[in-house]
Amino acid sequence: MELPRDLAHMDAERLRDLTSALFAKLQQRENEISERDAELKYKQLKIDQLIHEMAVLKHWRYAKRSEQLDVVQRSLLEESIDADLEAIDLKPRALRKPSTTPKAQPRRVALPANLPRREIRHEPGQRHCSCGCALERIGESLTDRSFGTGTSGCSRTRSA
């Protein structure tokens, strides 16, 4: 539709026809724009869907669980696993072998028999319990110890 150059010289009827034609043209353009927006939205949704599908397929194909080893890689891996297992097996064997170094002498030695000894008995004050039964000896402990006075000596302690 071509617009006339001089709108001031048009009569009212022609102006009404012109405005109705312009409104129709404007409505047609708005419909085209809304159709293009809908088409654009559909295409963008389709693109997003395809991108998501590609990401899922790449994950399935290239994820860690789908990695495949070729024959050479597998044999290298098996060799290193075998070497590790042998090293693990040798460690307990080395620990089980008796050591060739002589055992060190113990630091504490029994006190000589010629040292003076004291026997101390720790007996309970009562020989009967509150109900009247006689108390029994259930154990005995012997201890040798040296005195802290700088002299060599020991005392043997007996407790009941």
DSSP file (Angstrom, degrees, kcal/mol; ACC not computed):
  #  RESIDUE AA STRUCTURE BP1 BP2  ACC     N-H-->O    O-->H-N    N-H-->O    O-->H-N    TCO  KAPPA ALPHA  PHI   PSI    X-CA   Y-CA   Z-CA
    1    1 A M              0   0    0      0, 0.0     2,-0.5     0, 0.0     0, 0.0   0.000 360.0 360.0 360.0 132.0    0.0    0.0    0.0
    2    2 A E        -     0   0    0      0, 0.0     0, 0.0     0, 0.0     0, 0.0  -0.858 360.0-135.0-105.2 131.0    1.3    3.3   -1.0
    3    3 A L        -     0   0    0     -2,-0.5     2,-0.1     1,-0.1     4,-0.0  -0.615  24.2-114.1 -84.2 140.4    0.7    6.4    1.1
    4    4 A P        -     0   0    0      0, 0.0     3,-0.2     0, 0.0    -1,-0.1  -0.418  19.8-130.9 -69.5 151.2   -0.4    9.6   -0.6
    5    5 A R  S    S+     0   0    0      1,-0.2     2,-0.7    -2,-0.1    -2,-0.0   0.828  93.8  45.7 -75.3 -33.3    2.1   12.4   -0.4
    6    6 A D        +     0   0    0      1,-0.1     3,-0.5     2,-0.0    -1,-0.2  -0.873  56.0 172.6-118.5 100.2   -0.3   15.1    0.7
    7    7 A L  S >  S+     0   0    0     -2,-0.7     3,-1.2     1,-0.2    -1,-0.1   0.718  74.8  69.2 -77.3 -21.3   -2.6   14.1    3.5
    8    8 A A  T 3  S+     0   0    0      1,-0.2    -1,-0.2     0, 0.0    -2,-0.0   0.790  97.3  50.9 -69.8 -26.7   -4.0   17.6    4.0
    9    9 A H  T 3  S+     0   0    0     -3,-0.5    -1,-0.2     2,-0.0     2,-0.2   0.405  88.7 104.6 -91.9   3.2   -5.8   17.6    0.7
   10   10 A M    <   -     0   0    0     -3,-1.2     2,-0.1    -4,-0.1    -3,-0.0  -0.577  69.4-125.2 -85.6 147.6   -7.6   14.2    1.3
   11   11 A D     >  -     0   0    0     -2,-0.2     4,-1.9     1,-0.1     5,-0.1  -0.328  30.0 -99.8 -82.7 173.9  -11.2   14.2    2.1
   12   12 A A  H  > S+     0   0    0      1,-0.2     4,-2.3     2,-0.2     5,-0.2   0.860 119.5  54.3 -65.7 -39.1  -12.6   12.5    5.3
   13   13 A E  H  > S+     0   0    0      1,-0.2     4,-2.2     2,-0.2    -1,-0.2   0.915 110.0  46.0 -64.4 -42.8  -13.7    9.3    3.5
   14   14 A R  H  > S+     0   0    0      2,-0.2     4,-2.4     1,-0.2    -1,-0.2   0.868 111.3  53.2 -68.0 -35.9  -10.3    8.7    2.0
   15   15 A L  H  X S+     0   0    0     -4,-1.9     4,-2.6     2,-0.2    -2,-0.2   0.902 109.1  49.2 -65.4 -39.8   -8.7    9.4    5.3
   16   16 A R  H  X S+     0   0    0     -4,-2.3     4,-2.6     2,-0.2     5,-0.2   0.923 111.9  48.2 -64.9 -43.4  -10.9    6.8    7.0
   17   17 A D  H  X S+     0   0    0     -4,-2.2     4,-2.2     1,-0.2    -2,-0.2   0.910 112.2  50.0 -61.8 -41.7  -10.1    4.2    4.3
   18   18 A L  H  X S+     0   0    0     -4,-2.4     4,-2.5     2,-0.2    -2,-0.2   0.920 111.9  46.8 -63.8 -44.9   -6.4    5.0    4.7
   19   19 A T  H  X S+     0   0    0     -4,-2.6     4,-2.7     2,-0.2     5,-0.2   0.907 112.5  49.5 -67.0 -40.2   -6.5    4.6    8.5
   20   20 A S  H  X S+     0   0    0     -4,-2.6     4,-2.2     2,-0.2    -1,-0.2   0.902 112.3  48.7 -65.4 -37.7   -8.5    1.3    8.3
   21   21 A A  H  X S+     0   0    0     -4,-2.2     4,-2.4    -5,-0.2    -2,-0.2   0.901 112.0  49.0 -66.2 -40.2   -6.0    0.0    5.7
   22   22 A L  H  X S+     0   0    0     -4,-2.5     4,-2.7     2,-0.2    -2,-0.2   0.902 111.1  49.5 -66.5 -40.0   -3.1    1.1    8.0
   23   23 A F  H  X S+     0   0    0     -4,-2.7     4,-2.6     2,-0.2    -2,-0.2   0.894 111.3  49.7 -64.6 -38.6   -4.7   -0.6   11.0
   24   24 A A  H  X S+     0   0    0     -4,-2.2     4,-2.4     2,-0.2    -2,-0.2   0.922 112.2  47.3 -64.5 -43.0   -5.2   -3.8    9.0
   25   25 A K  H  X S+     0   0    0     -4,-2.4     4,-2.3     2,-0.2    -2,-0.2   0.900 112.4  50.0 -63.4 -40.7   -1.6   -3.7    7.9
   26   26 A L  H  X S+     0   0    0     -4,-2.7     4,-2.4     2,-0.2    -2,-0.2   0.908 111.0  48.9 -64.6 -42.0   -0.5   -3.1   11.5
   27   27 A Q  H  X S+     0   0    0     -4,-2.6     4,-2.3     1,-0.2    -2,-0.2   0.897 110.4  51.5 -63.5 -40.8   -2.6   -6.0   12.7
   28   28 A Q  H  X S+     0   0    0     -4,-2.4     4,-2.3     2,-0.2    -2,-0.2   0.910 110.4  48.4 -63.6 -42.0   -1.2   -8.2    9.9
   29   29 A R  H  X S+     0   0    0     -4,-2.3     4,-2.7     2,-0.2    -2,-0.2   0.902 110.2  51.6 -64.5 -41.6    2.4   -7.3   11.0
   30   30 A E  H  X S+     0   0    0     -4,-2.4     4,-2.6     2,-0.2    -2,-0.2   0.902 110.1  49.6 -62.9 -40.1    1.6   -8.0   14.7
   31   31 A N  H  X S+     0   0    0     -4,-2.3     4,-2.5     2,-0.2    -2,-0.2   0.917 111.3  48.8 -63.9 -42.9    0.3  -11.4   13.7
   32   32 A E  H  X S+     0   0    0     -4,-2.3     4,-2.7     2,-0.2    -2,-0.2   0.917 112.0  49.3 -61.9 -42.1    3.4  -12.1   11.7
   33   33 A I  H  X S+     0   0    0     -4,-2.7     4,-2.6     2,-0.2    -2,-0.2   0.914 111.6  48.1 -64.8 -42.4    5.6  -11.0   14.6
   34   34 A S  H  X S+     0   0    0     -4,-2.6     4,-2.4     2,-0.2    -1,-0.2   0.890 112.4  49.7 -66.2 -37.2    3.7  -13.2   17.1
   35   35 A E  H  X S+     0   0    0     -4,-2.5     4,-2.6     2,-0.2    -2,-0.2   0.922 112.3  47.5 -65.1 -42.7    3.9  -16.2   14.7
   36   36 A R  H  X S+     0   0    0     -4,-2.7     4,-3.0     2,-0.2    -2,-0.2   0.887 111.1  51.5 -65.1 -38.2    7.7  -15.6   14.3
   37   37 A D  H  X S+     0   0    0     -4,-2.6     4,-2.7     2,-0.2    -2,-0.2   0.920 111.5  47.3 -62.6 -43.0    8.0  -15.3   18.1
   38   38 A A  H  X S+     0   0    0     -4,-2.4     4,-2.5     2,-0.2    -2,-0.2   0.924 114.2  46.8 -63.8 -43.4    6.2  -18.6   18.5
   39   39 A E  H  X S+     0   0    0     -4,-2.6     4,-2.7     2,-0.2    -2,-0.2   0.908 112.7  49.7 -64.0 -41.5    8.4  -20.2   15.8
   40   40 A L  H  X S+     0   0    0     -4,-3.0     4,-2.5     2,-0.2    -2,-0.2   0.905 111.0  49.3 -63.0 -41.8   11.5  -18.8   17.4
   41   41 A K  H  X S+     0   0    0     -4,-2.7     4,-2.4     2,-0.2    -2,-0.2   0.919 111.9  49.0 -63.4 -43.3   10.5  -20.0   20.8
   42   42 A Y  H  X S+     0   0    0     -4,-2.5     4,-2.3     1,-0.2    -2,-0.2   0.925 112.5  47.8 -61.7 -44.6    9.8  -23.5   19.4
   43   43 A K  H  X S+     0   0    0     -4,-2.7     4,-2.4     2,-0.2    -2,-0.2   0.887 111.0  50.6 -65.4 -38.2   13.1  -23.6   17.6
   44   44 A Q  H  X S+     0   0    0     -4,-2.5     4,-2.6     2,-0.2    -1,-0.2   0.902 110.5  49.7 -66.4 -39.9   15.0  -22.4   20.7
   45   45 A L  H  X S+     0   0    0     -4,-2.4     4,-2.4     2,-0.2    -2,-0.2   0.904 111.3  49.5 -62.5 -40.3   13.3  -25.2   22.8
   46   46 A K  H  X S+     0   0    0     -4,-2.3     4,-2.6     2,-0.2    -2,-0.2   0.904 110.6  49.9 -64.9 -41.2   14.3  -27.7   20.1
   47   47 A I  H  X S+     0   0    0     -4,-2.4     4,-2.5     2,-0.2    -2,-0.2   0.926 111.5  48.5 -62.5 -45.1   17.9  -26.4   20.2
   48   48 A D  H  X S+     0   0    0     -4,-2.6     4,-2.3     1,-0.2    -2,-0.2   0.900 111.5  50.6 -61.7 -40.5   18.0  -26.7   24.0
   49   49 A Q  H  X S+     0   0    0     -4,-2.4     4,-2.6     2,-0.2    -2,-0.2   0.927 111.6  46.9 -62.8 -45.0   16.5  -30.2   23.8
   50   50 A L  H  X S+     0   0    0     -4,-2.6     4,-2.6     2,-0.2    -2,-0.2   0.882 110.7  52.2 -66.0 -38.1   19.2  -31.3   21.2
   51   51 A I  H  X S+     0   0    0     -4,-2.5     4,-2.2     2,-0.2    -1,-0.2   0.920 111.2  47.6 -62.9 -42.3   22.0  -29.8   23.3
   52   52 A H  H  X S+     0   0    0     -4,-2.3     4,-2.4     2,-0.2    -2,-0.2   0.926 111.6  49.7 -64.3 -44.2   20.8  -31.7   26.3
   53   53 A E  H  X S+     0   0    0     -4,-2.6     4,-2.7     1,-0.2    -2,-0.2   0.903 110.3  51.0 -61.4 -40.9   20.5  -34.9   24.3
   54   54 A M  H  X S+     0   0    0     -4,-2.6     4,-2.7     2,-0.2    -1,-0.2   0.906 109.3  50.6 -62.9 -40.7   24.0  -34.4   23.0
   55   55 A A  H  X S+     0   0    0     -4,-2.2     4,-2.2     2,-0.2    -2,-0.2   0.913 111.8  47.4 -63.8 -41.7   25.4  -33.9   26.5
   56   56 A V  H  X S+     0   0    0     -4,-2.4     4,-2.5     2,-0.2    -2,-0.2   0.925 113.2  47.9 -64.5 -44.5   23.7  -37.1   27.7
   57   57 A L  H  X S+     0   0    0     -4,-2.7     4,-2.5     2,-0.2    -2,-0.2   0.896 111.4  50.2 -65.2 -39.4   25.0  -39.1   24.8
   58   58 A K  H  X S+     0   0    0     -4,-2.7     4,-3.3     2,-0.2     5,-0.2   0.900 110.4  51.0 -63.7 -38.8   28.5  -37.7   25.3
   59   59 A H  H  X S+     0   0    0     -4,-2.2     4,-1.4    -5,-0.2    -2,-0.2   0.926 111.8  46.6 -64.2 -43.4   28.3  -38.6   28.9
   60   60 A W  H  < S+     0   0    0     -4,-2.5    -2,-0.2     1,-0.2    -1,-0.2   0.898 120.1  39.6 -63.5 -39.9   27.2  -42.2   28.0
   61   61 A R  H  < S+     0   0    0     -4,-2.5    -2,-0.2    -5,-0.2    -1,-0.2   0.908 128.4  26.7 -79.3 -41.5   29.9  -42.5   25.4
   62   62 A Y  H  < S+     0   0    0     -4,-3.3    -3,-0.2    -5,-0.2    -2,-0.2   0.324  88.5 121.3-108.7   7.6   32.9  -40.8   27.1
   63   63 A A  S >< S-     0   0    0     -4,-1.4     3,-1.2    -5,-0.2     4,-0.3  -0.203  76.9-104.5 -69.0 166.1   32.1  -41.2   30.8
   64   64 A K  G >  S+     0   0    0      1,-0.3     3,-1.3     2,-0.2    -1,-0.1   0.852 118.4  57.0 -61.1 -36.9   34.6  -43.0   33.0
   65   65 A R  G 3  S+     0   0    0      1,-0.3    -1,-0.3     3,-0.0    -5,-0.1   0.708 104.9  52.5 -70.9 -17.4   32.5  -46.2   33.2
   66   66 A S  G <  S+     0   0    0     -3,-1.2    -1,-0.3    -7,-0.2    -2,-0.2   0.379  78.3 123.1 -98.7   4.5   32.5  -46.6   29.4
   67   67 A E    <   -     0   0    0     -3,-1.3     2,-0.4    -4,-0.3    -5,-0.1  -0.456  46.5-157.2 -69.5 136.0   36.3  -46.4   29.0
   68   68 A Q        -     0   0    0     -2,-0.2     2,-0.4     0, 0.0    -2,-0.1  -0.914   5.2-142.2-115.0 140.3   37.7  -49.4   27.2
   69   69 A L        -     0   0    0     -2,-0.4     2,-0.1     4,-0.0    -2,-0.0  -0.835  14.9-135.4-100.7 138.1   41.3  -50.5   27.5
   70   70 A D     >  -     0   0    0     -2,-0.4     4,-2.5     1,-0.1     5,-0.2  -0.316  35.7 -93.2 -81.9 177.2   43.1  -51.9   24.5
   71   71 A V  H  > S+     0   0    0      1,-0.2     4,-2.3     2,-0.2     5,-0.2   0.877 123.4  49.0 -62.0 -42.7   45.2  -55.1   24.7
   72   72 A V  H  > S+     0   0    0      2,-0.2     4,-2.2     1,-0.2    -1,-0.2   0.932 113.2  46.2 -65.8 -46.1   48.5  -53.3   25.4
   73   73 A Q  H  > S+     0   0    0      1,-0.2     4,-2.3     2,-0.2    -2,-0.2   0.910 112.4  51.3 -62.9 -41.4   47.1  -51.0   28.1
   74   74 A R  H  X S+     0   0    0     -4,-2.5     4,-2.6     1,-0.2    -1,-0.2   0.910 109.7  49.2 -62.9 -42.5   45.4  -54.0   29.7
   75   75 A S  H  X S+     0   0    0     -4,-2.3     4,-2.4     2,-0.2    -1,-0.2   0.895 111.1  50.0 -66.2 -38.9   48.7  -56.1   29.8
   76   76 A L  H  X S+     0   0    0     -4,-2.2     4,-2.2     2,-0.2    -1,-0.2   0.913 111.8  48.5 -63.2 -41.4   50.6  -53.1   31.3
   77   77 A L  H  X S+     0   0    0     -4,-2.3     4,-2.2     1,-0.2    -2,-0.2   0.918 111.5  49.0 -64.4 -43.4   47.9  -52.8   33.9
   78   78 A E  H  X S+     0   0    0     -4,-2.6     4,-2.6     1,-0.2    -2,-0.2   0.881 109.9  52.6 -64.7 -37.8   48.0  -56.5   34.7
   79   79 A E  H  X S+     0   0    0     -4,-2.4     4,-2.4     2,-0.2    -1,-0.2   0.922 110.7  46.4 -63.6 -43.3   51.8  -56.5   35.0
   80   80 A S  H  X S+     0   0    0     -4,-2.2     4,-2.2     2,-0.2    -2,-0.2   0.878 112.5  50.6 -68.6 -34.9   51.8  -53.6   37.4
   81   81 A I  H  X S+     0   0    0     -4,-2.2     4,-2.5     2,-0.2    -2,-0.2   0.922 110.7  49.3 -66.2 -42.8   49.0  -55.3   39.5
   82   82 A D  H  X S+     0   0    0     -4,-2.6     4,-2.3     1,-0.2    -2,-0.2   0.908 111.1  49.8 -61.9 -41.9   51.0  -58.5   39.5
   83   83 A A  H  X S+     0   0    0     -4,-2.4     4,-2.2     1,-0.2    -1,-0.2   0.904 111.1  49.3 -64.1 -40.7   54.2  -56.6   40.7
   84   84 A D  H  X S+     0   0    0     -4,-2.2     4,-2.3     2,-0.2    -2,-0.2   0.911 110.4  50.2 -64.1 -42.1   52.2  -54.9   43.4
   85   85 A L  H  X S+     0   0    0     -4,-2.5     4,-2.2     2,-0.2    -2,-0.2   0.898 110.1  50.4 -64.4 -39.6   50.7  -58.3   44.6
   86   86 A E  H  X S+     0   0    0     -4,-2.3     4,-2.2     2,-0.2    -1,-0.2   0.912 110.5  49.7 -64.0 -41.7   54.2  -59.8   44.7
   87   87 A A  H  X S+     0   0    0     -4,-2.2     4,-1.4     1,-0.2    -2,-0.2   0.894 111.2  49.0 -64.1 -39.0   55.5  -56.9   46.7
   88   88 A I  H  < S+     0   0    0     -4,-2.3    -1,-0.2     1,-0.2    -2,-0.2   0.883 111.8  49.5 -66.6 -37.0   52.6  -57.2   49.1
   89   89 A D  H  X S+     0   0    0     -4,-2.2     4,-1.0     1,-0.2    -2,-0.2   0.844 107.9  53.7 -71.2 -33.6   53.3  -60.9   49.4
   90   90 A L  H  X S+     0   0    0     -4,-2.2     4,-2.3     1,-0.2     5,-0.2   0.818  96.8  67.0 -71.2 -30.2   57.0  -60.5   50.1
   91   91 A K  H  X S+     0   0    0     -4,-1.4     4,-1.7     1,-0.2    -1,-0.2   0.933 101.9  43.8 -60.9 -49.6   56.5  -58.1   53.0
   92   92 A P  H  > S+     0   0    0      0, 0.0     4,-1.8     0, 0.0    -1,-0.2   0.871 112.1  55.3 -64.5 -33.3   54.9  -60.6   55.4
   93   93 A R  H  X S+     0   0    0     -4,-1.0     4,-1.3     1,-0.2    -2,-0.2   0.912 107.0  49.6 -63.4 -40.7   57.5  -63.2   54.4
   94   94 A A  H  < S+     0   0    0     -4,-2.3    -1,-0.2     1,-0.2    -3,-0.1   0.853 111.1  50.0 -66.3 -33.1   60.3  -60.7   55.4
   95   95 A L  H  < S+     0   0    0     -4,-1.7    -1,-0.2    -5,-0.2    -2,-0.2   0.820 108.3  53.0 -74.0 -29.3   58.5  -60.1   58.7
   96   96 A R  H  < S+     0   0    0     -4,-1.8    -2,-0.2    -5,-0.1    -1,-0.2   0.748  85.5 100.1 -78.0 -23.3   58.2  -63.9   59.4
   97   97 A K  S  < S-     0   0    0     -4,-1.3     2,-0.1    -5,-0.1     3,-0.0  -0.379  83.0-111.6 -65.2 137.4   62.0  -64.6   58.9
   98   98 A P        -     0   0    0      0, 0.0     2,-0.1     0, 0.0    -1,-0.1  -0.450  34.7-111.8 -69.2 142.3   63.9  -64.9   62.1
   99   99 A S        -     0   0    0     -2,-0.1     4,-0.1     1,-0.1    -4,-0.0  -0.477  13.6-146.3 -75.2 145.5   66.3  -62.1   62.7
  100  100 A T  S    S+     0   0    0     -2,-0.1    -1,-0.1     2,-0.1     3,-0.0   0.589  71.4  97.9 -88.0 -12.0   70.0  -63.0   62.5
  101  101 A T  S    S-     0   0    0      1,-0.1    -2,-0.1     3,-0.0     3,-0.1  -0.571  83.9-109.6 -78.1 140.2   71.0  -60.4   65.2
  102  102 A P        -     0   0    0      0, 0.0     2,-0.1     0, 0.0    -1,-0.1  -0.349  38.0-100.7 -68.5 149.6   71.4  -61.8   68.7
  103  103 A K        -     0   0    0      1,-0.1     2,-0.1    -4,-0.1    -3,-0.0  -0.438  38.5-113.5 -70.2 141.3   68.8  -60.8   71.2
  104  104 A A        -     0   0    0     -2,-0.1    -1,-0.1     1,-0.1     3,-0.1  -0.441  34.4-102.3 -73.5 148.8   69.8  -58.0   73.5
  105  105 A Q        -     0   0    0     -2,-0.1    -1,-0.1     1,-0.1     2,-0.0  -0.433  43.7-100.7 -68.8 143.1   70.1  -58.9   77.2
  106  106 A P        -     0   0    0      0, 0.0    -1,-0.1     0, 0.0    -3,-0.0  -0.352  23.3-136.0 -64.0 147.3   67.2  -57.7   79.3
  107  107 A R  S    S+     0   0    0     -3,-0.1     2,-0.5     1,-0.0    -2,-0.1   0.872  87.6  64.3 -73.5 -37.9   67.8  -54.5   81.2
  108  108 A R        -     0   0    0      3,-0.0     2,-0.4    -3,-0.0    -1,-0.0  -0.762  67.8-173.0 -92.8 129.4   66.3  -55.7   84.5
  109  109 A V        -     0   0    0     -2,-0.5    -2,-0.0     1,-0.0     2,-0.0  -0.882  34.8 -94.3-117.1 150.2   68.1  -58.6   86.1
  110  110 A A        -     0   0    0     -2,-0.4     3,-0.1     1,-0.1    -1,-0.0  -0.357  49.1-105.0 -61.6 141.6   66.9  -60.5   89.1
  111  111 A L        -     0   0    0      1,-0.1    -1,-0.1     2,-0.1    43,-0.0  -0.382  44.0 -94.1 -67.5 146.1   68.4  -59.1   92.3
  112  112 A P    >   -     0   0    0      0, 0.0     3,-1.1     0, 0.0    -1,-0.1  -0.255  26.3-127.2 -62.3 150.0   71.2  -61.3   93.8
  113  113 A A  T 3  S+     0   0    0      1,-0.2     4,-0.1    -3,-0.1    -2,-0.1   0.707 102.2  68.7 -71.8 -20.1   70.1  -63.7   96.5
  114  114 A N  T 3  S+     0   0    0      2,-0.1    -1,-0.2     0, 0.0     3,-0.1   0.564  75.5 103.9 -80.9  -5.3   72.7  -62.5   99.0
  115  115 A L  S <  S-     0   0    0     -3,-1.1    38,-0.1     1,-0.1     2,-0.1  -0.476  84.7-100.8 -72.9 145.8   70.9  -59.1   99.5
  116  116 A P        -     0   0    0      0, 0.0    38,-1.1     0, 0.0     2,-0.4  -0.399  41.2-161.1 -68.0 143.7   68.9  -58.8  102.7
  117  117 A R        -     0   0    0     36,-0.1     2,-0.4    38,-0.1    38,-0.2  -0.941   8.9-156.1-127.2 146.9   65.2  -59.3  102.3
  118  118 A R        -     0   0    0     -2,-0.4    38,-1.9    36,-0.1     2,-0.6  -0.967   9.5-146.6-121.2 140.2   62.3  -58.3  104.5
  119  119 A E  E     -a  156   0A   0     -2,-0.4     2,-0.5    36,-0.1    38,-0.2  -0.929  16.7-175.0-106.9 121.9   59.0  -60.0  104.5
  120  120 A I  E     -a  157   0A   0     36,-1.0    38,-2.5    -2,-0.6     2,-0.5  -0.973   6.6-160.6-119.1 125.6   56.0  -57.8  105.1
  121  121 A R  E     -a  158   0A   0     -2,-0.5     2,-0.8    36,-0.1    38,-0.2  -0.898   6.7-155.9-107.6 133.6   52.6  -59.2  105.4
  122  122 A H  E     +a  159   0A   0     36,-0.9    38,-1.2    -2,-0.5    -2,-0.0  -0.884  24.3 174.3-107.9  99.2   49.5  -57.1  105.0
  123  123 A E        -     0   0    0     -2,-0.8     4,-0.1    36,-0.1     2,-0.0  -0.761  34.4-104.9-104.2 150.2   46.8  -58.9  106.9
  124  124 A P        -     0   0    0      0, 0.0    -1,-0.1     0, 0.0     0, 0.0  -0.364  26.6-120.7 -70.2 155.6   43.2  -57.6  107.5
  125  125 A G  S    S+     0   0    0     -2,-0.0     2,-0.4     2,-0.0    -2,-0.0   0.851  97.0  46.0 -67.1 -34.3   42.4  -56.3  110.9
  126  126 A Q        -     0   0    0      1,-0.1     3,-0.0     2,-0.0    -1,-0.0  -0.846  60.7-160.3-110.9 147.0   39.6  -58.8  111.4
  127  127 A R  S    S+     0   0    0     -2,-0.4     8,-2.6     2,-0.1     2,-0.4   0.485  80.4  53.5-100.1  -6.2   39.7  -62.5  110.7
  128  128 A H  B    S-C  134   0B   0      6,-0.2     6,-0.2     2,-0.0     2,-0.1  -0.954  80.0-127.5-128.1 147.2   35.9  -62.8  110.6
  129  129 A C    >   -     0   0    0      4,-2.6     3,-1.4    -2,-0.4    -2,-0.1  -0.266  41.0 -90.8 -84.1 179.9   33.4  -60.9  108.5
  130  130 A S  T 3  S+     0   0    0      1,-0.3    -1,-0.1     2,-0.1    -2,-0.0   0.727 125.9  55.5 -67.3 -22.3   30.3  -59.2  110.0
  131  131 A C  T 3  S-     0   0    0      2,-0.1    -1,-0.3     0, 0.0    -3,-0.0   0.581 120.5-105.7 -86.3  -9.2   28.1  -62.3  109.5
  132  132 A G  S <  S+     0   0    0     -3,-1.4     2,-0.1     1,-0.3    -2,-0.1   0.367  74.3 135.3 104.3  -4.3   30.6  -64.5  111.5
  133  133 A C        -     0   0    0      1,-0.1    -4,-2.6    -5,-0.1    -1,-0.3  -0.468  60.1-108.7 -76.7 149.4   32.2  -66.4  108.7
  134  134 A A  B     -C  128   0B   0     -6,-0.2    -6,-0.2    -2,-0.1     2,-0.2  -0.584  31.9-120.5 -77.8 139.0   35.9  -66.9  108.6
  135  135 A L        -     0   0    0     -8,-2.6     2,-0.3    -2,-0.3    -1,-0.1  -0.549  26.9-146.7 -77.7 144.8   37.8  -64.9  106.0
  136  136 A E        -     0   0    0     -2,-0.2     2,-0.5     2,-0.0    -1,-0.0  -0.837  15.9-116.2-113.6 150.9   39.9  -66.9  103.5
  137  137 A R        +     0   0    0     -2,-0.3     3,-0.1     1,-0.1    23,-0.0  -0.738  33.0 175.5 -81.3 126.4   43.1  -66.1  101.7
  138  138 A I        +     0   0    0     22,-0.6     2,-0.3    -2,-0.5    -1,-0.1   0.570  58.2   2.7-111.6 -11.5   42.4  -65.9   98.0
  139  139 A G        -     0   0    0     21,-0.4     2,-0.3     2,-0.0    -1,-0.3  -0.991  52.3-148.6-166.2 165.6   45.8  -64.7   96.6
  140  140 A E        -     0   0    0     -2,-0.3     2,-0.4    -3,-0.1    20,-0.2  -0.998   9.3-162.7-143.8 141.4   49.3  -63.9   97.3
  141  141 A S  E     -B  159   0A   0     18,-1.0    18,-1.0    -2,-0.3     2,-0.4  -0.992   2.2-161.9-130.4 131.2   51.7  -61.4   95.6
  142  142 A L  E     -B  158   0A   0     -2,-0.4     2,-0.4    16,-0.2    16,-0.2  -0.930  11.2-178.8-112.5 136.2   55.5  -61.3   95.9
  143  143 A T  E     -B  157   0A   0     14,-0.9    14,-1.6    -2,-0.4     2,-0.5  -0.997  14.6-160.3-137.1 131.0   57.5  -58.2   94.9
  144  144 A D  E     +B  156   0A   0     -2,-0.4     2,-0.3    12,-0.2    12,-0.2  -0.929  25.4 163.1-103.9 133.0   61.2  -57.5   94.9
  145  145 A R  E     -B  155   0A   0     10,-0.8    10,-1.2    -2,-0.5     2,-0.3  -0.994  32.1-124.5-147.9 154.1   62.2  -53.8   94.9
  146  146 A S  E     -B  154   0A   0     -2,-0.3     8,-0.2     8,-0.2     2,-0.2  -0.670  29.7-113.8 -97.6 154.4   65.2  -51.8   95.7
  147  147 A F    >   -     0   0    0      6,-0.8     3,-0.5     4,-0.3     6,-0.2  -0.511  13.3-133.2 -84.0 154.5   65.3  -49.0   98.2
  148  148 A G  T 3  S+     0   0    0      1,-0.2    -1,-0.1    -2,-0.2     4,-0.1   0.121  82.7  96.4 -93.1  21.6   65.9  -45.4   97.1
  149  149 A T  T 3  S-     0   0    0      2,-0.3    -1,-0.2     1,-0.0     3,-0.1   0.447 101.9-104.9 -92.2   0.7   68.5  -44.7   99.7
  150  150 A G  S <  S+     0   0    0     -3,-0.5     2,-0.3     1,-0.4    -2,-0.1   0.306  89.1 108.6  94.9 -10.4   71.5  -45.3   97.5
  151  151 A T  S    S-     0   0    0      1,-0.0     2,-0.7     2,-0.0    -1,-0.4  -0.706  77.5-110.4 -97.6 152.6   72.3  -48.7   99.1
  152  152 A S        +     0   0    0     -2,-0.3     2,-0.3    -3,-0.1    -4,-0.1  -0.725  66.0 119.1 -81.5 119.9   71.7  -51.9   97.3
  153  153 A G        -     0   0    0     -2,-0.7    -6,-0.8    -6,-0.2     2,-0.3  -0.974  36.8-161.6-167.9 168.8   68.9  -53.7   99.0
  154  154 A C  E     - B   0 146A   0    -38,-1.1     2,-0.4    -2,-0.3    -8,-0.2  -0.957   9.5-143.1-151.6 167.7   65.5  -55.0   98.5
  155  155 A S  E     - B   0 145A   0    -10,-1.2   -10,-0.8    -2,-0.3     2,-0.6  -0.998  13.5-138.4-136.6 142.2   62.4  -56.0  100.3
  156  156 A R  E     -aB 119 144A   0    -38,-1.9   -36,-1.0    -2,-0.4     2,-0.5  -0.883  21.7-158.3-100.6 127.9   60.1  -58.9   99.6
  157  157 A T  E     -aB 120 143A   0    -14,-1.6   -14,-0.9    -2,-0.6     2,-0.5  -0.902   8.9-171.6-111.7 131.9   56.5  -58.0  100.1
  158  158 A R  E     -aB 121 142A   0    -38,-2.5   -36,-0.9    -2,-0.5     2,-0.4  -0.981   7.2-178.9-118.6 132.2   53.8  -60.4  100.6
  159  159 A S  E      aB 122 141A   0    -18,-1.0   -18,-1.0    -2,-0.5   -36,-0.1  -0.961 360.0 360.0-129.2 151.1   50.2  -59.4  100.6
  160  160 A A              0   0    0    -38,-1.2   -22,-0.6    -2,-0.4   -21,-0.4   0.391 360.0 360.0-115.0 360.0   47.1  -61.4  101.2
